[in-house]
Amino acid sequence: MITSSKSFTQNDDEPLEMSPPGSRRKARELALQGLYAMEYSSHSVDQVMKDLFSFHDRDDTVQAFTRLHIDKTLEHQGELDNYIRTYAANWDFERIAAVDRIILRMAICEFVYFWDIPPKVSIDEAIELSKCYSTEQSSRFVNGILDAILLDLKDHNRLIKVGRGLKDGEESDAL
């Protein structure tokens, strides 16, 4: 069985509640927008969050997951970029579209640091984000890179997952 020593929390004392249907997708879209804004500005995470939610509904669950995703992706960006560089070896990293790099970072971050999100969900969500915010060709590129990274994580026992969508440490088809 695959287990986690990490807790999915907003802070050290308070676990993040299960998200209503569709709220994590909205949070991922907002996290993508926020990370993209930060890629091209010197704004703080707090300023970006304030700007994002001045245009969108202020649902606490969406805000919490958006903030957590942005924070974890930024915290581990160097590591996430190393995965991308390794598995996009035939591509100059700087020439990969910024949106695609961010989508890849977010999905890899979910693989490694969000124990309750099944990898298939992370890949499906990344593909959908790339179709919506990038190109059809980007969705195939993102899918291929993420599949290779997921296989590597599994092969080296670095994938830590528990909960819904996982059965005895293995992914089930019931997502």
Phi, psi and omega in degrees: 000136178271129181233175182230138172266353181264146178253138178273096186227158172282318174218186187292339186254338193242110179292147177284129181290157176300139184278143173295156180306133178087343184286326178291325177298314178299317179297321178296318178300316180291322177297317177301313180298318179294315179295324177295316178299320180289332179297330186243013178219174177253019181289148177284166176300318180300317180293318179297316178299316179300314180296315180302313186273003170280342180255348187234161177306140184268043178298125185299321181294317178295315179299316182297315181290322177301310181298315179299317181295315178299312182300311182293321180295317178292318181301323185250019186304317179300314178296316181296319178296326177296320175300314181298313180301319181294316187263355172245045187302330180274005181242137171289120186308316182291342179268352173291133181307138182305318180298317180295318177300316181293317178299316177298314178303314182298314181293317178296320176301318177296319178305312192268325191243357176243091188296339186263002181255116179300140180305323179297325177294315179301316179294313180300317180294321178296318178298314180296319177298319181292324177294323183281320188250354179228232183232168176299320178296325179297323181297322177291320177299310180301314180301314181297316180295314182294321177301316181294318180293317179300316178300316179297316179299318178295314182299329182255017178051041179253010179259114183247110184220140172215158172107198184304134179089357179234141182227118181050040177083355179247151177291138172258166178279349181274086178264000000 
